[in-house]
Amino acid sequence: MRKPAEIERLYLDFDCFFAAVAQQVTPALRGRPVGIVPFAGTDRTCIIACSREAKLQGVKNVMSVQEALALCRDLILVPQVPDLYRRAHNALISEINAVLPVDAIKSIDEITCRVAPIDRADPLALGRRIKQRIAKEVSSIITCSIGFGANRQLAKMACKAGKRGGDGYGDGNLAWHPPDMPAPLLALELEDIPGIGARMKERLAERGIASMRQLLATQPKHMRKLWGNVTGERLWYALHGYDVQAPRAQRGMYGHGRVLPPDHRSLDEAHQASRLLLVKAARRMRRDGYRAGALWLWLSIRDSGWSGGRGLAEIWDDHAALMALEELWREARQDLPPRTRVIQIGVTLGNLTSARVRQLDFFADDDRTRRRWEAITESIDALNRKHGRTLVSLGPWMPPPGGYAGGKISYTRIPRIEDFW
């Protein structure tokens, strides 16, 4: 395995991205603590993103609004606008590409790039050029932190360390040159390594590993044993500066989840919202060329939950997906009291296969019916694409209050414009 002798990777993370975008489009919010929330007009929800001004007062993502207001009394609550974040992301990526090619988009606010040989001697100058380009062409309000390292893992950790440098938050630009390693790592805690959470930290402590120095001294095969798979060994090589290439992730499912507004949490309203989410997931699946072999529905209820699944005959069309969903809802209604309040719902299409081939069900002579519903679904998709909105659907199309069902804030997926129809 190759061990680079100089910096080869850049990792860029936009600072407080969602709140910064809100501050960019609304000047009155600039310099003030902002908390992004799912819905307007209620404090019975959580902060899903916050500005640097709010973070400096102790506010964190996924914190209840009541707790956040106790820490920051002047916190301004701003409802999410996911399509705005999508457009901001596209504009920012375009400007970064004008400086150097984006190698991979890791999430809506994180990217990685390969550093060209000409920039490796002075990577911080490259970081400054990217920042200047963003400030000039897009916004001086939306800032980013940039980390440089021998590989993607070290660059990401340098980015995180630089984001927290000084007395403020964000706008970092930090390079970890291979000859200087591992000194920068020794100043960090184990939880500063992406992928090590509270549970993994506890497991390591049980094995006598409580510091970065002890982790680095662990042998790669022992790291594999600690993690229970090759991820641990791959992490060892990454932390020691080797050029580790993670395998390409395979698509395993399509799904959507949604927290329901407090006044719309009945079983009937959850049922209706799940139909809409399932159709949107099925649209994405068709767009990418897959069929589904299974459907899961889950409901989050205070202090409990309900979930169920159904096997599918490699389906592709909305009708088959919705019929399976109705079966799951019949089970849910039998198991749950009529006055159950559903806080959150989720639907998932899984067991994917290529849409180019299909294994017919040996025991079901339904190919003719299936092909008919697939043709209907194709016609519906074509009409909706032509008009740029959901003009036709199977059954009622009633988005839950708050909008953006299927196109919500996503840290791991970049919504497309079709996701907002």
C-alpha positions as CSV (number, residue, x, y, z in Angstrom):
1,M,0.0,0.0,0.0
2,R,1.4,3.4,-1.0
3,K,2.3,6.0,1.7
4,P,2.3,9.5,0.2
5,A,5.3,11.7,1.2
6,E,3.4,14.9,0.7
7,I,-0.2,16.3,0.9
8,E,-2.5,14.8,-1.7
9,R,-6.0,15.4,-0.4
10,L,-8.2,18.3,0.5
11,Y,-11.4,18.1,2.6
12,L,-13.8,21.0,2.6
13,D,-16.7,21.5,5.0
14,F,-19.0,24.5,4.8
15,D,-19.5,26.2,8.2
16,C,-23.0,26.0,9.7
17,F,-24.2,25.6,6.1
18,F,-28.0,25.8,6.5
19,A,-28.0,28.7,8.9
20,A,-25.3,30.5,6.8
21,V,-27.5,30.2,3.7
22,A,-30.4,31.7,5.7
23,Q,-28.2,34.6,6.8
24,Q,-27.1,35.2,3.3
25,V,-30.6,35.6,1.9
26,T,-31.9,37.4,4.9
27,P,-29.5,40.2,6.0
28,A,-31.4,40.9,9.2
29,L,-30.2,37.4,10.5
30,R,-26.5,38.2,10.0
31,G,-24.4,38.2,13.1
32,R,-27.3,36.8,15.1
33,P,-27.9,33.4,16.6
34,V,-30.1,31.3,14.2
35,G,-31.6,27.9,14.7
36,I,-33.1,26.1,11.7
37,V,-36.3,24.2,12.7
38,P,-38.6,21.8,10.6
39,F,-41.8,23.8,11.1
40,A,-42.9,27.4,11.7
41,G,-45.0,28.4,14.7
42,T,-44.1,25.7,17.2
43,D,-41.5,25.2,19.9
44,R,-42.3,21.4,20.2
45,T,-39.6,20.4,17.9
46,C,-35.8,20.4,17.7
47,I,-33.0,22.5,16.2
48,I,-31.8,20.7,13.1
49,A,-29.0,23.2,12.3
50,C,-27.7,26.3,13.9
51,S,-25.4,29.3,13.1
52,R,-21.9,29.8,14.5
53,E,-23.3,32.6,16.8
54,A,-25.7,30.0,18.3
55,K,-23.0,27.3,18.6
56,L,-20.7,29.7,20.5
57,Q,-23.5,30.0,23.1
58,G,-23.8,26.2,23.5
59,V,-26.6,25.4,21.0
60,K,-26.1,22.2,19.1
61,N,-27.8,20.4,16.2
62,V,-30.6,18.0,17.2
63,M,-31.3,19.8,20.5
64,S,-34.8,20.6,21.6
65,V,-36.0,24.1,21.0
66,Q,-36.7,24.6,24.7
67,E,-33.2,23.5,25.7
68,A,-31.7,25.8,23.0
69,L,-33.7,28.8,24.1
70,A,-32.6,28.2,27.7
71,L,-29.0,28.5,26.5
72,C,-29.6,31.3,24.1
73,R,-32.6,33.5,24.8
74,D,-32.3,35.6,21.7
75,L,-32.1,32.6,19.4
76,I,-34.0,33.2,16.1
77,L,-36.0,30.2,14.9
78,V,-36.1,29.9,11.1
79,P,-38.1,27.2,9.2
80,Q,-36.1,25.1,6.8
81,V,-36.1,25.8,3.1
82,P,-34.4,22.7,1.5
83,D,-34.7,23.8,-2.1
84,L,-32.7,27.0,-1.2
85,Y,-29.9,24.8,0.3
86,R,-29.8,22.7,-2.9
87,R,-29.4,25.8,-5.1
88,A,-26.7,27.2,-2.8
89,H,-24.9,23.9,-2.9
90,N,-24.9,23.8,-6.7
91,A,-23.6,27.4,-6.9
92,L,-20.8,26.7,-4.4
93,I,-19.7,23.5,-6.1
94,S,-19.6,25.3,-9.4
95,E,-17.2,27.9,-8.1
96,I,-14.9,25.4,-6.4
97,N,-14.7,23.5,-9.6
98,A,-13.4,26.7,-11.2
99,V,-10.3,26.5,-8.9
100,L,-9.8,22.7,-8.9
101,P,-11.9,19.7,-9.8
102,V,-14.2,18.3,-7.1
103,D,-13.3,14.6,-6.6
104,A,-16.3,13.5,-4.5
105,I,-19.3,15.1,-2.9
106,K,-19.6,13.5,0.5
107,S,-22.7,15.4,1.6
108,I,-24.6,18.6,0.9
109,D,-21.9,20.6,2.8
110,E,-18.8,18.4,2.5
111,I,-16.6,17.6,-0.5
112,T,-13.1,16.2,-1.2
113,C,-10.6,17.1,-3.9
114,R,-7.2,15.8,-5.1
115,V,-4.5,18.3,-4.6
116,A,-2.4,18.9,-7.8
117,P,1.4,18.5,-7.5
118,I,1.8,22.2,-8.1
119,D,-0.2,23.0,-5.0
120,R,1.3,20.5,-2.6
121,A,4.2,22.6,-1.4
122,D,1.8,25.4,-0.2
123,P,-1.7,23.9,0.2
124,L,-2.8,26.8,2.4
125,A,-2.5,29.1,-0.5
126,L,-4.8,26.8,-2.4
127,G,-7.3,27.0,0.5
128,R,-7.1,30.8,0.4
129,R,-7.9,30.8,-3.3
130,I,-11.0,28.7,-2.8
131,K,-12.2,30.9,0.0
132,Q,-11.6,34.1,-2.0
133,R,-13.4,32.6,-5.0
134,I,-16.5,31.7,-2.8
135,A,-16.5,35.1,-1.1
136,K,-16.3,37.0,-4.4
137,E,-18.6,34.9,-6.6
138,V,-21.2,33.6,-4.1
139,S,-21.1,34.9,-0.6
140,S,-18.8,36.2,2.1
141,I,-21.4,35.0,4.7
142,I,-21.1,31.3,3.7
143,T,-17.7,30.3,4.8
144,C,-15.9,27.0,4.7
145,S,-13.2,25.1,6.7
146,I,-10.5,23.3,4.7
147,G,-8.2,20.5,5.8
148,F,-5.2,19.0,3.9
149,G,-3.6,15.7,4.5
150,A,-1.9,12.7,2.9
151,N,-5.3,10.9,2.5
152,R,-9.0,11.7,2.8
153,Q,-9.2,10.6,6.4
154,L,-6.4,12.8,7.7
155,A,-7.7,15.7,5.5
156,K,-11.1,15.4,7.1
157,M,-9.7,15.4,10.6
158,A,-7.5,18.4,9.8
159,C,-10.6,20.2,8.5
160,K,-12.5,19.5,11.8
161,A,-9.5,20.5,13.9
162,G,-9.1,23.8,11.9
163,K,-12.8,24.6,12.2
164,R,-12.4,24.7,16.0
165,G,-9.1,26.7,16.1
166,G,-8.9,30.1,17.8
167,D,-11.6,31.8,19.7
168,G,-14.3,31.5,17.0
169,Y,-15.8,28.7,15.0
170,G,-15.2,27.8,11.4
171,D,-13.4,29.4,8.5
172,G,-10.4,27.1,9.1
173,N,-7.5,26.4,6.8
174,L,-5.2,23.7,8.2
175,A,-2.6,21.4,6.6
176,W,-1.1,18.3,8.1
177,H,2.1,17.6,6.2
178,P,3.2,13.9,6.2
179,P,6.7,14.7,7.7
180,D,5.0,16.3,10.7
181,M,2.8,13.3,11.5
182,P,1.6,11.9,13.9
183,A,2.1,14.9,16.3
184,P,-1.1,16.7,15.2
185,L,-3.1,13.5,15.9
186,L,-1.7,13.2,19.5
187,A,-3.3,16.5,20.4
188,L,-6.8,15.0,19.6
189,E,-9.3,12.9,21.5
190,L,-10.5,9.5,20.2
191,E,-13.9,11.0,19.5
192,D,-12.3,13.4,17.0
193,I,-11.8,10.4,14.7
194,P,-14.8,10.2,12.3
195,G,-16.7,7.0,13.1
196,I,-15.7,6.7,16.8
197,G,-18.8,7.5,18.9
198,A,-19.6,7.0,22.5
199,R,-20.2,3.3,22.1
200,M,-17.0,2.6,20.2
201,K,-15.0,4.7,22.6
202,E,-16.4,2.6,25.5
203,R,-15.4,-0.6,23.7
204,L,-11.9,0.7,23.1
205,A,-11.6,1.7,26.8
206,E,-12.6,-1.9,27.8
207,R,-9.6,-3.1,25.8
208,G,-7.2,-0.6,27.5
209,I,-7.2,2.0,24.6
210,A,-8.1,5.4,26.0
211,S,-5.9,7.8,24.1
212,M,-4.9,8.6,20.6
213,R,-1.3,7.5,21.3
214,Q,-2.6,4.0,22.5
215,L,-4.8,3.7,19.4
216,L,-1.9,4.5,17.0
217,A,0.3,1.9,18.8
218,T,-2.3,-0.8,18.2
219,Q,-1.5,-3.3,15.4
220,P,-3.7,-3.3,12.3
221,K,-5.0,-6.8,12.7
222,H,-6.0,-6.0,16.3
223,M,-7.8,-2.9,15.0
224,R,-9.8,-5.2,12.6
225,K,-10.7,-7.4,15.6
226,L,-11.8,-4.5,17.7
227,W,-14.1,-3.2,15.0
228,G,-15.2,-6.6,14.0
229,N,-14.5,-6.1,10.3
230,V,-12.0,-4.6,7.8
231,T,-13.0,-1.1,8.7
232,G,-10.8,-1.1,11.8
233,E,-7.7,-2.2,9.8
234,R,-8.5,0.3,7.1
235,L,-8.7,3.0,9.7
236,W,-5.2,2.0,11.1
237,Y,-3.6,2.5,7.7
238,A,-5.4,5.8,7.1
239,L,-4.3,7.2,10.5
240,H,-0.7,6.2,9.7
241,G,-0.8,8.1,6.4
242,Y,-1.3,5.4,3.8
243,D,-3.4,6.1,0.7
244,V,-6.5,4.1,1.6
245,Q,-9.2,3.9,-1.0
246,A,-12.5,2.9,0.5
247,P,-14.6,0.5,-1.7
248,R,-17.4,2.2,-3.7
249,A,-20.6,2.1,-1.7
250,Q,-23.4,0.0,-3.3
251,R,-26.9,1.3,-3.3
252,G,-29.0,-0.7,-0.9
253,M,-32.2,1.1,-0.4
254,Y,-34.4,4.1,-1.2
255,G,-36.4,5.7,1.6
256,H,-37.8,8.8,3.2
257,G,-38.6,9.8,6.7
258,R,-40.6,12.7,8.1
259,V,-41.3,14.2,11.5
260,L,-45.0,15.1,11.5
261,P,-46.1,18.5,12.8
262,P,-47.5,18.3,16.4
263,D,-51.1,19.0,15.2
264,H,-51.0,16.3,12.4
265,R,-50.0,13.1,14.2
266,S,-53.1,11.0,13.9
267,L,-52.9,7.6,12.3
268,D,-54.9,8.8,9.3
269,E,-52.5,11.7,8.7
270,A,-49.5,9.5,9.2
271,H,-51.0,7.1,6.7
272,Q,-51.5,9.8,4.1
273,A,-48.0,11.2,4.6
274,S,-46.5,7.7,4.2
275,R,-48.1,7.3,0.8
276,L,-46.6,10.5,-0.5
277,L,-43.1,9.6,0.9
278,L,-43.3,6.1,-0.7
279,V,-44.2,7.5,-4.1
280,K,-41.3,9.9,-3.9
281,A,-38.9,7.1,-2.9
282,A,-40.2,5.0,-5.8
283,R,-39.6,7.8,-8.2
284,R,-36.0,8.1,-7.2
285,M,-35.6,4.4,-7.5
286,R,-37.0,4.3,-11.0
287,R,-34.8,7.3,-12.0
288,D,-31.7,5.4,-10.9
289,G,-32.7,2.2,-12.7
290,Y,-33.7,-0.2,-9.9
291,R,-36.5,-2.5,-8.7
292,A,-37.4,-3.3,-5.1
293,G,-37.8,-6.6,-3.5
294,A,-38.9,-5.4,-0.1
295,L,-40.8,-2.6,1.6
296,W,-40.6,-1.5,5.3
297,L,-42.8,0.9,7.2
298,W,-41.8,2.3,10.6
299,L,-43.7,4.6,13.0
300,S,-42.1,6.4,15.9
301,I,-44.5,6.8,18.8
302,R,-43.6,8.4,22.1
303,D,-41.7,5.9,24.2
304,S,-42.3,3.1,21.6
305,G,-42.6,2.4,18.0
306,W,-44.0,0.1,15.3
307,S,-42.5,-1.4,12.2
308,G,-43.3,-4.0,9.6
309,G,-42.1,-5.3,6.3
310,R,-43.3,-7.0,3.1
311,G,-41.5,-8.9,0.5
312,L,-42.1,-7.6,-3.1
313,A,-41.8,-9.4,-6.5
314,E,-39.1,-7.0,-7.8
315,I,-41.6,-4.2,-8.3
316,W,-41.0,-0.9,-10.1
317,D,-44.4,0.8,-10.3
318,D,-46.3,3.0,-7.8
319,H,-49.4,0.7,-7.7
320,A,-47.5,-2.3,-6.4
321,A,-45.6,-0.3,-3.8
322,L,-48.8,1.4,-2.6
323,M,-50.7,-1.9,-2.3
324,A,-47.9,-3.3,-0.2
325,L,-48.0,-0.2,2.0
326,E,-51.8,-0.6,2.5
327,E,-51.2,-4.2,3.8
328,L,-48.6,-2.8,6.3
329,W,-51.0,-0.1,7.5
330,R,-53.7,-2.7,8.1
331,E,-51.3,-4.6,10.4
332,A,-50.3,-1.3,12.1
333,R,-53.9,-0.3,12.8
334,Q,-54.7,-3.8,14.3
335,D,-51.7,-3.4,16.6
336,L,-52.1,0.2,17.7
337,P,-54.8,2.0,19.6
338,P,-57.0,4.2,17.4
339,R,-55.8,7.4,19.2
340,T,-52.1,6.7,18.7
341,R,-50.1,9.8,18.0
342,V,-47.3,9.2,15.5
343,I,-44.3,11.5,15.9
344,Q,-42.3,10.3,12.9
345,I,-42.8,8.0,9.9
346,G,-40.5,6.3,7.5
347,V,-40.7,4.1,4.4
348,T,-37.9,2.1,2.8
349,L,-37.7,0.2,-0.5
350,G,-34.9,-2.4,-0.3
351,N,-33.5,-5.6,-1.8
352,L,-32.7,-3.7,-5.0
353,T,-32.1,-5.3,-8.4
354,S,-31.5,-3.7,-11.8
355,A,-34.5,-2.5,-13.6
356,R,-33.1,-3.9,-16.8
357,V,-33.9,-7.5,-15.7
358,R,-36.6,-9.0,-13.7
359,Q,-37.1,-12.4,-12.2
360,L,-40.8,-13.4,-12.6
361,D,-42.6,-14.8,-9.6
362,F,-42.9,-18.6,-10.2
363,F,-46.2,-18.8,-8.3
364,A,-47.9,-15.6,-9.6
365,D,-49.2,-15.3,-13.1
366,D,-49.4,-11.5,-12.9
367,D,-46.9,-10.4,-15.6
368,R,-49.6,-8.9,-17.8
369,T,-51.1,-6.8,-15.0
370,R,-47.7,-5.8,-13.8
371,R,-46.7,-4.5,-17.2
372,R,-49.9,-2.5,-17.4
373,W,-49.3,-0.8,-14.1
374,E,-45.7,-0.1,-15.1
375,A,-46.9,1.6,-18.4
376,I,-49.3,3.7,-16.3
377,T,-46.5,4.7,-14.0
378,E,-44.2,5.6,-16.9
379,S,-47.0,7.9,-18.3
380,I,-47.5,9.5,-14.9
381,D,-43.8,10.2,-14.6
382,A,-43.6,11.7,-18.1
383,L,-46.5,14.1,-17.4
384,N,-45.0,15.2,-14.1
385,R,-41.6,15.8,-15.7
386,K,-43.2,17.8,-18.5
387,H,-45.0,20.1,-16.1
388,G,-42.4,20.2,-13.4
389,R,-44.8,19.3,-10.6
390,T,-46.9,16.4,-9.4
391,L,-49.8,16.9,-11.8
392,V,-50.9,13.2,-11.7
393,S,-50.7,10.7,-8.9
394,L,-52.3,7.4,-7.9
395,G,-54.8,8.4,-5.2
396,P,-54.8,11.8,-3.3
397,W,-51.6,13.9,-3.2
398,M,-51.8,15.8,0.1
399,P,-48.3,17.0,1.3
400,P,-48.2,17.4,5.1
401,P,-47.8,20.9,6.5
402,G,-44.3,22.3,6.3
403,G,-43.8,21.2,2.7
404,Y,-40.6,19.6,1.3
405,A,-41.7,16.0,2.0
406,G,-39.1,13.9,0.2
407,G,-36.9,16.9,-0.3
408,K,-36.0,17.8,3.3
409,I,-32.5,18.7,4.6
410,S,-30.2,15.8,3.9
411,Y,-26.6,15.6,5.0
412,T,-25.9,12.5,2.9
413,R,-28.0,13.1,-0.2
414,I,-28.2,16.1,-2.5
415,P,-31.9,16.5,-3.5
416,R,-32.7,17.1,-7.1
417,I,-35.4,19.5,-8.3
418,E,-37.7,16.6,-9.0
419,D,-37.7,15.7,-5.3
420,F,-39.6,18.9,-4.5
421,W,-42.5,18.2,-6.8
